[in-house]
Amino acid sequence: MRGIPETGYAKIPKYLYMMKEANPGSHTSYETDKDGRFRFLFISFGQCVRGFYRAIRKVIVLDGTFLKSKFKGVLLVATALDGNSNLYPLAFGVVDSENDLSWNWFMRQLKVVIADEQSLAFVSDRNTSLGKAIANVYPQSHHGICIHHLLNNVVTYYHGKGLVGLVAKASKAYRVADFYKIFTDICSISSAIGKYLIEADVRKWARCQFPGFRFDIRTNNPAESMNFALRSPREFLIIPLLDSIREMMTRWFFERRILSSKNSKPLPHL
């Protein structure tokens, strides 16, 4: 019903052409190897980028999740949160795996629509390839790591009464003095965890140490929630997957436009 796996990727150029015709301002790109086999795919919708620059907090959450069709692969997602804390998707990518080459390519395509600047921040898990890609492609921006992933590592590899709660409290501290007081307590319980947290780069996980603005976005839950929303389409072939993403976003933005049109009161500034 959804096509033949072996012929799906051959339809990508035509599909992307029609998508750009229907969505002016969108950016799409794909790459094949020297034998003409598919390698990378990138899609960013024009209305998403325009809205991001007009009203969205400049924090982009990145993550990848496995595809489950015949040829597998990984779906990469770049998303933000709007003023109502709704998911605000910015870009999608399909690659072979989460490696240096694929993340670097994805970030270079993202930079075509989202410029590098000091007011921009990224939040992700501690994927090494992703961290290197952000540093290479967005040198002016700031990179924070998901506190949930950090706490999971603390639970898995270190032991100490109340340790996880103290690390979570330190990560949320607004004042530098409060942070150092809590961090001293952590080190007194376990010097090993103190060393680990320093090596993880305090500037990436502690709110008061972060050099940029990440507001209240401390995890990569927005990207993981996007992956969950696509849990069924992740089993589809490539073209039905892309169509499901397009249909989902069209529905979301239509519903939000209708809801916002009913509001007649002034909105507060963030």
C-alpha positions in Angstrom: 0.0 0.0 0.0 2.8 2.4 0.8 5.1 1.5 -2.1 8.2 -0.7 -2.7 11.2 -0.2 -0.4 13.7 -0.4 -3.3 12.1 2.3 -5.4 11.2 4.8 -2.6 14.5 6.6 -2.5 14.5 7.2 -6.2 11.3 9.4 -5.8 13.0 11.7 -3.3 14.1 14.4 -5.9 10.6 14.7 -7.3 9.0 14.7 -3.9 11.3 17.5 -2.6 10.6 19.6 -5.7 6.9 19.4 -5.2 7.3 20.1 -1.4 9.2 23.3 -2.2 6.6 24.3 -4.7 3.9 24.0 -2.1 5.9 25.5 0.7 7.8 28.6 -0.5 10.9 29.4 1.6 11.4 25.8 2.6 15.0 24.4 2.4 15.5 20.8 1.3 18.6 18.9 0.4 19.7 15.4 -0.2 23.0 13.7 -0.9 24.1 10.4 -2.5 27.4 8.5 -2.6 29.5 8.1 -5.8 27.4 5.1 -6.8 24.2 7.1 -6.5 23.0 5.5 -3.3 21.1 7.6 -0.8 23.1 9.0 2.1 21.5 12.2 3.6 18.2 14.0 3.5 17.2 17.4 5.1 13.9 19.2 5.2 13.0 22.5 6.8 9.7 24.2 6.3 9.6 28.0 5.5 6.8 28.9 7.9 8.7 27.2 10.7 11.9 29.3 10.1 9.9 32.6 9.8 8.1 31.9 13.0 11.3 31.0 14.8 12.9 34.3 14.1 9.7 36.3 14.9 8.6 34.9 18.2 10.3 31.7 19.4 13.0 31.5 22.2 16.3 30.8 20.4 16.9 27.4 21.9 17.1 24.4 19.6 16.8 20.9 20.9 18.5 18.1 18.8 18.1 14.4 18.9 18.1 11.3 16.7 15.9 8.2 16.7 16.0 4.9 14.8 13.8 4.2 11.7 12.3 0.8 11.4 11.6 0.3 7.7 13.6 -2.2 5.5 16.6 0.1 5.1 16.7 1.4 8.7 18.6 4.6 9.2 18.1 7.4 11.7 15.7 10.3 11.8 17.4 13.5 13.1 15.1 16.3 14.6 15.7 19.9 15.4 12.8 21.4 17.4 12.0 24.4 19.7 9.2 25.4 22.0 6.7 28.2 21.3 5.4 30.6 23.8 2.7 28.2 24.8 5.3 25.4 25.4 4.1 23.5 22.3 6.6 21.6 20.2 7.8 23.8 17.3 9.6 21.6 14.7 12.3 23.3 12.7 14.0 20.6 10.6 14.1 16.9 9.9 16.9 14.7 8.5 17.3 11.1 7.5 20.8 9.7 7.7 22.5 6.3 7.9 23.6 6.6 11.5 24.5 9.2 14.2 28.2 9.7 13.2 30.5 12.7 12.6 29.7 12.9 8.9 25.9 12.8 9.2 25.6 15.2 12.1 28.0 17.7 10.5 26.0 17.5 7.3 22.7 18.0 9.1 24.1 21.0 11.0 25.5 22.6 7.9 22.0 22.4 6.2 20.4 23.8 9.4 22.8 26.7 9.2 21.3 27.6 5.8 18.0 28.5 7.5 19.1 29.3 11.1 22.2 31.5 11.3 25.0 31.2 13.8 24.8 33.9 16.5 25.7 34.3 20.2 22.1 34.5 21.3 21.4 31.0 19.9 21.6 27.9 22.2 21.5 24.1 21.5 20.4 21.4 23.9 21.1 17.7 23.3 22.3 14.5 24.9 26.0 13.8 25.2 26.4 12.4 21.7 30.1 13.0 20.8 29.4 13.5 17.1 26.7 16.0 17.7 28.8 18.0 20.1 31.6 18.2 17.6 29.2 19.2 14.8 27.7 22.1 16.9 31.2 23.4 17.7 32.3 23.2 14.1 29.3 24.6 12.4 27.9 27.0 15.1 31.0 28.3 16.8 29.3 31.4 18.2 26.3 29.6 19.7 26.2 27.8 23.1 25.7 24.1 23.8 24.0 22.7 26.8 23.5 19.0 27.7 20.3 17.3 28.9 20.3 17.1 32.7 18.2 13.8 32.5 21.0 12.1 30.7 23.6 13.4 33.1 21.5 12.2 36.1 21.0 8.8 34.5 24.8 8.4 34.3 25.1 9.4 37.9 22.6 6.8 39.0 24.3 4.1 36.9 27.9 4.6 37.7 28.1 6.4 41.1 26.6 5.8 44.5 26.0 8.0 47.5 23.0 8.9 49.7 21.1 11.9 48.2 23.6 12.3 45.4 21.2 12.5 42.5 19.0 15.0 44.3 22.0 17.3 45.0 23.2 17.2 41.4 19.7 18.0 40.2 19.5 20.9 42.7 22.9 22.2 41.6 21.8 22.1 38.0 18.8 24.3 38.8 20.5 26.9 41.0 20.1 30.5 39.9 23.0 31.9 42.0 26.6 31.0 41.6 27.1 31.1 45.4 24.3 28.6 45.9 25.7 26.4 43.2 29.1 26.2 44.7 27.7 25.4 48.1 25.7 22.5 46.7 28.6 21.3 44.6 30.9 21.3 47.7 28.4 19.0 49.4 28.4 16.7 46.3 32.2 16.5 46.4 32.2 15.7 50.1 30.0 12.7 49.4 31.9 11.5 46.4 35.1 13.1 44.9 34.7 10.8 41.9 31.3 12.2 41.0 32.7 15.7 41.5 35.4 15.0 39.0 32.9 13.5 36.6 30.7 16.5 36.7 33.6 18.9 36.1 34.8 16.8 33.1 31.2 16.9 31.8 31.7 20.7 31.7 29.8 22.6 34.4 28.9 25.3 31.8 26.9 22.8 29.9 24.6 21.4 32.6 24.4 24.1 35.4 21.9 26.8 34.8 23.9 29.6 36.5 27.1 28.6 34.7 25.6 28.5 31.2 27.2 31.3 29.1 24.1 31.9 27.0 20.3 31.8 27.4 18.5 28.5 27.5 15.6 29.7 29.5 13.8 26.8 31.2 14.8 24.2 28.6 17.1 21.9 30.5 16.4 18.6 28.7 16.1 17.2 25.2 12.5 16.2 25.9 11.1 18.4 23.1 13.0 16.4 20.5 12.2 13.1 22.2 8.5 14.0 22.3 8.7 14.8 18.5 10.2 11.3 18.0 7.4 9.8 20.0 4.8 11.7 17.9 6.3 10.0 14.9 6.5 6.5 16.4 4.2 5.0 13.8 5.5 6.8 10.7 9.0 5.7 11.7 8.0 2.2 10.4 7.0 3.6 7.0 9.1 3.8 3.8 10.9 7.1 3.1 8.2 8.9 1.1 5.2 7.9 3.4 7.4 9.0 6.3 8.0 12.4 4.8 4.4 12.8 3.9 3.4 11.9 7.5 5.7 14.6 8.8 4.3 17.2 6.4 0.7 16.2 7.2 1.4 16.4 11.0 2.9 19.8 10.8 0.2 21.2 8.5 -2.4 20.0 11.1 -0.6 21.4 14.0 0.0 24.8 12.5 -3.6 25.0 11.3 -5.1 24.1 14.7 -2.8 26.6 16.4 -3.7 29.4 13.9 -7.4 28.8 14.6 -6.8 28.8 18.4 -4.7 32.0 18.3 -7.3 33.8 16.1 -9.9 33.4 18.9 -7.7 35.3 21.4 -8.6 39.0 21.7 -6.6 39.9 24.7 -3.0 41.3 24.8 -0.3 38.7 25.1 2.6 39.2 27.6 6.1 39.5 26.3 8.5 36.7 27.2 
